[in-house]
Amino acid sequence: MGAGGTDRPAVVAWLDEHAEVGDLAMTACADWVSWLIRRGTGGDVSHVAVVIGGRRLVEAYDKNSTLPDDDEGVYSITFEEFAGRGALRRVTLLRPTSVEFDQKELMHLARHVLHHSPTFASFSSVVQAALGLTATRQRSLLPGPLERWATAQLAVAGDGAERVHCAELATRLYTQSGAPPRFDRPRLATFIERVEHRPIAPLGGGSPRVARSVDPAETVRIIGAVVRWAALARWASRTARLRRRTDRTDTADLIHPVDFQRSPSFSHVATLDVES
């Protein structure tokens, strides 16, 4: 698609033409959340969703970019809802290349996870973004203080399949559908080295999320809340309870949307620029 982009009905038509069950839809938006994610991870995508058939996608999403759980979780959305997001600027479709990929199993898992919806890992995502900003300066063998710091961050950011962000949900869906993604040079590679021996936890229980109306004030209060939560996490990381949580961290917890761009497990289908 040319630099001029396209309008929203054309986005839906484009998805109808190109998208198949199991495709990964990667997006970039013209809002501050997308900008921070792209800036922090060094990529040009900030969100991923998986096509599940019936002109629908499944995604882990924080509708209002706030810390409370009642506006976030795993959702199924139509092509029209996906294309209608006001800040959407680019969509790229990737397709799993594994011959073992089971489309029917993916659709079954998507229905299951919608019924047993894990919450969105809002604070974990903030921690991951912070780690992503420093990832280029990390080393596999860290000195003592940094080693303890890294372990503490893993304890905060990882919880297995209990809470999932968008890239994590996609990773778990593909893994359970017979096509575990392989990631070349993932953004948090030095942290993944610590947990890659662990099996990726299956998507399990949880409770459905209920969407609510947007409260703009909460998107401002999130900054102060993150600072307070970070201070609390630093203290809590010294406790045995939080150290035990590290044992639940697996590779899927630490995957960013940008990591799918570099994955040899997917082939590029098409990219579409969207008009403002």
N, C-alpha and C positions, 0 to 999 in steps of 0.2 A: 504494500500500500504506500502511496506517495506521501510526501511530507505534509500535505494538506490534511491528512486524516480522513475520517468518515463520521457520519452521524450515528445516533443510537439505533434506529431501526436497521441500519446497515450492519451494525455489530451483531445483532440477533441473526440476520441473514447469513453473515459470515460464519457464525457458530453453527448454524444449521447445515451449512455446506461442508465445513471442515471437521467439526468435533465428532469423535467417536467415544464409546464407552471406554473408560480407563485413561483418556487423555488428561494431561496435567495442564491447567490453564494458569499461566503466570501473568501477573498484572503489575503495573506501576500507576500511581495516582498523583494528582497535583494537590496533595495536602501535606500537612506537617508530619503526620505519622509516617506516611510513605517515604517522605524525604529523609527522615531520621533513620529509618530502617535501611534505605539504600545507601545513605552516607555511612552508617555504622558498619555495614557489611561489605562495602566496596562493590556492590552490584547495581544493576539497573532494574531489578524487580523487588517488590516488597510483600507480595501476597501470592499464595497458590491455592487452587481449588481443583477438585477432581470431578470429571464428567462421569455421571452414573447412569445415563440413559433417561429416556422420557423427557428430553430437552431440559435436564436439570443437572446441577452440580452440588457436591457436598463440600463444606468448608468449615474450618474452625475460625470463628470470627468474634471480635470484640466490637459490637455495633457502635458504641459511643466512645471507644478508646478511654475507658475509665476502669478503675480498680474493682468496683463492686461486681459480683457474679451474676446479677439478675439481668444483664443485657449482653451476655456472652455465652459461648458454647459452640456446639456443632449444629449446623443448619443445612437444610436442603433448599436451594433457591433455583428459580427458573432462569432460562437464558435472558428473559426480559428484565428480571430483577438484577441480574449480574451486569447486564449492559447499561442499566439505568442509573448506576452509581455516578453521582454528579462529578466526582473528581477523576474518574477513570480516564487514562491517557494512552495506555498501550496494553495489548493482550497478546501473549505468545502461547501457542499450543505445542506441547511435547507429547510424544507417544512412547510407551514402554516397548523395548525391543525384545524382551525375553519371550521365548517360545513357550515358557511355562506359565505365563501370565493367564489367569483365569478370570475372565470378565464377569461370569455369573457369580463367582465367589466375591468379587469386589462389590457387586450390587447387593448381595446378601449382607456383607459386612457393613455397607453404608446404611442399610435399613436398620441393622442392629444398633449401630452407634448413634443413630438418630433417636432411637427409642431409649437407649441408655447413654445419654449425652454427658461426656465429661466436660468440665468447665474449661474455659480458656485460661491459659497460664499467663495472666497479665503481668504479674511481678516477675515471673521467670523470664518473660520476653524482655523486660527492661534490663535484667541482669545479663541476658544473652547479648543485647545490643551493646552494653558496656564492655563485655568481653570481646565482642567483635571489633570494637574500636582499637583494642590493644593487641589483636591477634597477630598482626604482622611483627610485633616485637617479642612475642612469646617464644620460648624454646622448650624442647621436650624435657630437658633436665633443668629444673628451676632451682635456684638457691633456696635455702630453708624458709625464709619469710615468704617468698613468692609461692613456694610449694604449699605452705599452709593457707595462703590466700586463695590459691586456685582450688584447693580442696573445699574450702568454705563456699566458694561460688558454685561449685558443682552441687554441693548439698542444697543450696537454695534453688538452683535452676532445674534440678532433675528430680522427677518423681515417678518415673515410668509412665504408664498410660493413665494415671489418675487425672491429670490435667494435660490438655494438648493444645499447642498452637498450630498454625496452618501447615507449616512444613512438616511438623511432627506427625500430624494426622495423616498426611499424604504418605509419609514414609511407612507408617504402621499399616495403612491400607494396602499398599503395594506389597509389603513383606508378607502379610497374611494371605495375599492373593497369588502367591507363588512367584512374585517378581521383586525380590528385595533389591532396592537400588544400591548401586555401587557409586561412591562419591570420591572423585579425584580432588585432592587438596581442599577438603572442606574447611570453611572459615575457622572453625574451632578444633582444628586437627590435633593440637597439643593436648586438649582436654579429652577428645574422643579416644586418644591412645590409652587413656586410663580406664575406659569402660567398654572398649570394642570387643573384649572377650565375652561380654555378657550377652545373652540372647535378648532380642528386642521383645519387650513385653506386649502381649496381645491386648487389643482394645477390649475393655470389659464394662463394668457397671458405671453408675453415675445417676444423675437425675436430669430430666429435661429442663432446659433454660427457657425463661419467659422474657420476650423482648419488651422494652419499655420505651417511652418517648425520650428524645434527646434532651439532656440537661446541659447546656453549654458551660455552665459554671463548673461542672465536675471535670471537664477537660482542662480547666485551669487549676483546680485543686489537686489534680493528679501529680503535678510537679512537687508540691509540698509533701504530698503523701509518699511519693517515691523516696524523698530525702529521709523522711521519718522511718520508712520501712527499711531503707538501707542501713541506718544506724541500728535498728532493732536486729536486723539479720547479722550484723557484725558481732553483736553480743550473743545472739542465739547460736551462731556457728560454733561456739565453744562448748556447747552442751552435748551430751551424749545423744539426745534425741535427734538433733539435726545431723550429727555425724552418721547415725544409722540411716538417715534418709539418702545419703550418698550412695548406699548400696543398691538403691532402686534406680539410679540414673543409668540409662542406656544410650546408645548412639542416637536413637531417634529424638531424644530430648534436646540434642545439641545441633540439629540440622537447621540451617537457614534457607530461606527461599532461593538465595543466590547459588547454593550448593547444587541445586537441580540443573542450573545452566551448565555446570561443568561435569555433569554425570554422564558417563558413557552408556548408562542404562536406558537412555532416552534418545529419540531422534526428533529433530525439529520438523514440525508440520507446517506452521504458518505464523506470521506476525502481522498484527493490525494496529495502526495508529488511529487514535480516536480524537475527534475534534473537541475543543473546549466548549 
